[in-house]
Amino acid sequence: MAFQLGEDNDSGMNEMNLIPLIDIMLVLMIIFLVTATVANPSIPLTLPKTTAEIIEPPPAAITVSIDAKGEVAWNSQMISLDELQKRFNEEGQKAVKPTIQLRADKDSRYDTVAQVMSRASEAGLNDLAFMSDN
């Protein structure tokens, strides 16, 4: 007297059922997205007023621009790389060294950017900032 439920199929499962795994991944993705937006809340603050002295602003920054053709400009005045080296050396001799703001066109050659950075470093101008559009 044998009792049997279902079909008489002894072959077992041939394939893995992926639907529960996909469901779990979707739930985890939703949890991640919700926690990512909540993890960095902006807290409204009322900051105290102080009588602290305002610090002197740093010296004026020098803007070095490199266009797509590889031409270099010092504060919007086109110069050669040799002239750039001379100006970097002059600025490097000063007691307070300026910040160099490097503005390179997205299509400019990496070699030109590297040359400008190298010449600034040789002159002792190590405060270099890359400028971009927001």
TAMOJO-V419507 format. One record per run of one state. SS is the DSSP state (A for helix, B for strand, O for the rest). FROM is the first residue (numbers start at 1). LEN is the number of residues. If there is no record, write none. Layout:
# TAMOJO-V419507
ss-><SS:SS>
from-><FROM:FROM>
len-><LEN:LEN>
This chain:
# TAMOJO-V419507
ss-><O:A:O:B:O:B:O:B:O:A:O:B:O:A:O:B:O>
from-><1:19:39:62:67:72:75:77:80:81:93:100:105:110:123:128:131>
len-><18:20:23:5:5:3:2:3:1:12:7:5:5:13:5:3:4>
